[in-house]
Amino acid sequence: MPGKQKLLVQMIVRNESKRYLKQVLSSIVEYADKIIILDDVSTDDTLELCRKFPKVSIHCRTGKSLWATDEAKLRGELWEIVRKVAKKEKFSWILTQDFDELFDKSFKKRLPELLGSNYDTVAFRLCDMWNPTHYRIDGYWSPTFKRLFRFKDVPFGLIGKFHCGPIPRYAIETNNCTCFIDIRVKHFAWATPEDRKAKMKIREKVPVTGINAEHRESVFKPARLKNGLKK
């Protein structure tokens, strides 16, 4: 494809200034052309931290937070912002990255190859870190997820208070091939006992069935771990 393939990273934050956000943004600025962040009514200094990064364009929600009540609506709001910017500024690719996710260092080196490919989506191994060095591999932990996808100016298209997914429907249902690449994403949302208790406090209020119920029940069961510092 002719010309530079521009990458826009999208993210939602709420009260994350004291955890992984600074480290994550410091990494993203090395490979993103622009970072769009939707702040969900933070009450700490998250906004001040985000504004220290020149590639960040931050958009602030007001009123009631949707963080623990309606994921699909929140992600849909972010996507509408991304749609306008990507269309106006001619972004080719979108990367969904959360505030507690870090890509392997090899990602930056291999990104031009991915952006120049004929794929519509790229999937990565999301390693659910259970401590600073090891990630969990039993059950449904550490799955492969699509995170990088070509931009199309269409609605988000997903519903569901929880587990709706972080990418728009068209990227999930694309007819073109998906590239499954051996680049890992370290996901630190569950990395400490305190993190696990906090997440479960929110999730236990939402009724789930099937795989989602099994996954939730496994949180406090014995975990099978793998070293996340080695290939």
N, C-alpha and C positions, 0 to 999 in steps of 0.2 A: 504494500500500500504506500502511495506517495505521501511525503510530508511526515511531520512528527505526530505520533499518536499520544495525545494529551491524557493524563490520568488525574481524575478527581476522586478524592477519598471522602467518604461520608461517615459521620459519627454522631451518636447521641450521648450526652453527658448529664450527670446530676450529682453534685457534691462529691467530686472525685479528685480534688486537689491534693489530698493527703495520701493517695494510693499510687497507682501506676501511670496516671495520665501524663505527667511530665516526661517520663521515660519513653512512653509510647509516641507522643508527639515529636520528641527529639529524633526518634527513628523515622517517623513518617515524612518529615520535611526533607529527608535525604532522597526520597523517590517520588513524591507526589508533586504535581504542578499546582494543586490547590487542595485545601482541606475545608470542607463545609461541616460545621458543628452546630447541632441544635441543642441548646441548653434547656433542660426541662425544669425550670424554676429552681436553680441551685440556690442554697442559702449560705454557702461557704465562699471561698475565694477562687472557685473554679474559673469564673469568667476572667479574672485578673491573670490567672495562669495561661489560659488560652490566648489571650491578647499579646503575650510575650513572643508568640511565634508568628512571623511575618506572612506565612502562607495561609494562615487560618482566617476564614470568614465565619464569624460567629453570629448565630441568630437565636434570639431569646424568646422562649414562651413565657406567657404570663398567666396568672390565675392558678388553677389547681394542677398539680403535677399528675401526669399520666403514667409515670414510671412503674408503679405497682398495680395499675388498674386496667390499662388498655394499650398493649404493645403495638397492635396493628395501627391504631389511630396515630400514635406517636411516630411510628416509622413512616406512615403515610404522609404526615406533615413534613417530615424531613425530605422525603422523596419529591414532594411538590416544589420545595426550594431547590433541590438538586436539578430537577427537570428544567427549570427556568434558566439556571446558571449554565448548565451543560449545553443547552440549546443555543443560548446567546454567545457563549465563549467557545463553542465548537469543541467540546470534550468528546473523545472517542470512547473512553473506558471509564468505568466506575468501580471503585474498590470499597466494599463495606468492611470497616475495621472498628472493633469496639475499643473502648478506653483501657481495657485490661488484656489486650492481645498484642503479641510481639511476633513478627515474622522472623524466620531464620535470616542470618546475614546474607545468605546466598540469593535472597529474593531480589534485592536491588540489582545485583549483577545480571540476573536472568530476566528481569522485567522487560527490557527492550525486545527480547525474543518473543515473550508472551504477547506483548502489545502489537507486534508485527505479524502475529500468526493469523490463521484463518478460523480459529475457534471463536465461538460466541461467549463461552464461559470457561473459567478455570477453577478447579476444585483443589483444596488443600487439606492436609491432615490437621485437624484442630486438636491439639494436645491439651487435655484438661489437667493442668498442673495440680498435684495434691500436696506438694511442698515445693521449696525453691528449686529442687533439682529433678524431681520425678513426676511423671504424669500417669494417670489412671487408664488402664486398658481393658478391664473386665466389663461385661455387660454392654451397655450402649455408650460407654465413655469414650472420648477421643475419636469421634467420627470424622468422616470426610465431608466437607462442606464447600459449596460454591461460595466464593467471596468476590471474585473479579469477573466482570461481565461488560459486554458492549452496551453503550448507551442507546436507548430507544426512547423517544418522547411519547410514552404511554403511561397511564395511571399505575399506581402501586399494585392494586388488584388483589390484595390479601385481606382476610378478616381473621378475628380471633384475639381474645384478650391476651393470651399467652401462646407461645410456641407457633406464632404465625410465620416466623422466618425473617431474616434481615434483608433479603433481596426481593425485588419485585417479581410478580408472578411470571412475566414474560421470560425472565432469566432462568426461572425454575423449569419452565415448559418449553424452552427453545428446542427446535428441531435439529439444529446443527450440533456437531459433536462437542463434548466437554473434554477439556484437557485435565487429566488427573496427574498432578505433578508432585514430585517427591520433595516438596518444600513444606516445612512444618510451621504451624502457628501456635505459639505457646499462649494458652488461655489461663489467666491467673484468677478467674472469678471464684474458684473453689480451693485456692492454694493454702488456706489456713483453716483451722477449726472454727475460728471466729467468722470467716467468710462464709463457710458452709452453713453455720447456724443462722446468719443474717439472711442468706438467700432462701433458706427453707422457711423462715418466718414469713416471708412474703408469699412464697409459692404454695404453702400449705393451705392458704385461704382460697385457692383456685381449684375447683373440682377437675380431675383428669381421669382418663381411663386408658386401658391398653398399654402400649409401649411407654407413654408418658408417665403412667402410674407406676409401672415397673421401675422406670428410671429414677423416679422420685424416691421410691422405697429403698433403693440401693445406696443412697447417699451415706447413711451411717452404718452400712454393712462393711465387713472386711474388704479392703481394696487391694487389687493386684496392680502393682506399679512397675513402670519401666523408666530407666534413666533417660531424662530428657536432654542431657548434655552430650549424648552420643548419637550417631546415626544408627 
